[in-house]
Amino acid sequence: MSGVDSAQLARLADAMTAEACAIAEKPATLVSVTFDAIAAPEPGEAGAASVTITRATRTLVFSRGELRGQDGRLVLSATAVHRI
């Protein structure tokens, strides 16, 4: 999929890491992340990131994230695992 750039990937990964740190109330290290590019964003479009924690154990946090365009369409999705 063309159009998704590294800044958008980093933005979503950073949002997922921040949410993992918040739920764990301590630092979290990204162990694994998978991105799925759904649609090309409009040029210069920032979009909005949202993160859902799907599971948290004593040592791991699992999450799902989405980056949506300004019109609400899904641009990028991801799943991640963080070690806490």
C-alpha positions as CSV (number, residue, x, y, z in Angstrom):
1,M,0.0,0.0,0.0
2,S,1.6,3.3,-1.0
3,G,1.2,6.4,0.9
4,V,1.7,5.2,4.5
5,D,5.0,6.6,5.7
6,S,7.3,5.9,8.6
7,A,6.1,8.9,10.6
8,Q,2.6,7.4,10.7
9,L,3.9,4.0,11.7
10,A,6.0,5.7,14.5
11,R,3.0,7.8,15.6
12,L,0.8,4.7,16.1
13,A,3.6,2.7,17.7
14,D,4.3,5.6,20.1
15,A,0.6,5.9,21.0
16,M,0.5,2.1,21.7
17,T,3.6,2.3,23.9
18,A,2.2,5.2,25.8
19,E,-1.0,3.4,26.5
20,A,0.9,0.2,27.6
21,C,3.0,2.4,30.0
22,A,-0.1,4.0,31.4
23,I,-1.9,0.7,32.1
24,A,1.2,-0.9,33.6
25,E,2.1,2.3,35.5
26,K,5.7,1.7,34.6
27,P,8.0,1.7,31.5
28,A,7.1,-0.7,28.7
29,T,9.3,-2.1,26.0
30,L,8.0,-2.9,22.5
31,V,8.5,-6.6,21.9
32,S,6.4,-7.1,18.7
33,V,4.3,-5.0,16.4
34,T,2.4,-5.8,13.2
35,F,1.0,-3.0,10.9
36,D,-1.7,-3.3,8.3
37,A,-2.0,-0.5,5.8
38,I,-5.6,-0.2,4.9
39,A,-5.8,3.0,2.8
40,A,-3.5,5.8,1.6
41,P,-3.9,9.0,3.7
42,E,-4.5,12.3,2.0
43,P,-1.2,14.3,1.5
44,G,-0.3,16.1,4.7
45,E,-3.1,14.4,6.7
46,A,-2.2,13.7,10.3
47,G,-5.3,11.7,11.4
48,A,-6.2,10.5,14.9
49,A,-4.7,7.5,16.7
50,S,-6.7,5.3,19.1
51,V,-5.4,2.4,21.2
52,T,-7.3,-0.4,23.0
53,I,-5.5,-2.6,25.5
54,T,-6.8,-6.1,24.7
55,R,-5.0,-8.0,27.6
56,A,-2.5,-7.3,30.3
57,T,-0.6,-9.9,32.3
58,R,2.0,-9.5,35.0
59,T,4.8,-9.1,32.4
60,L,3.1,-8.3,29.0
61,V,0.6,-5.9,27.6
62,F,-1.3,-6.7,24.4
63,S,-2.9,-3.8,22.4
64,R,-4.6,-2.9,19.2
65,G,-4.3,0.5,17.5
66,E,-5.9,2.4,14.7
67,L,-4.9,5.5,12.8
68,R,-7.9,7.2,11.1
69,G,-8.0,9.9,8.5
70,Q,-9.7,13.2,9.2
71,D,-12.8,11.9,7.5
72,G,-12.9,8.9,9.9
73,R,-11.7,6.3,7.4
74,L,-9.3,3.6,8.7
75,V,-5.8,4.3,7.3
76,L,-3.6,2.0,9.4
77,S,-4.1,-0.7,12.0
78,A,-1.7,-2.5,14.3
79,T,-1.3,-5.0,17.0
80,A,1.5,-4.9,19.6
81,V,3.0,-6.7,22.6
82,H,4.9,-4.8,25.2
83,R,7.1,-6.2,28.0
84,I,6.6,-4.5,31.4
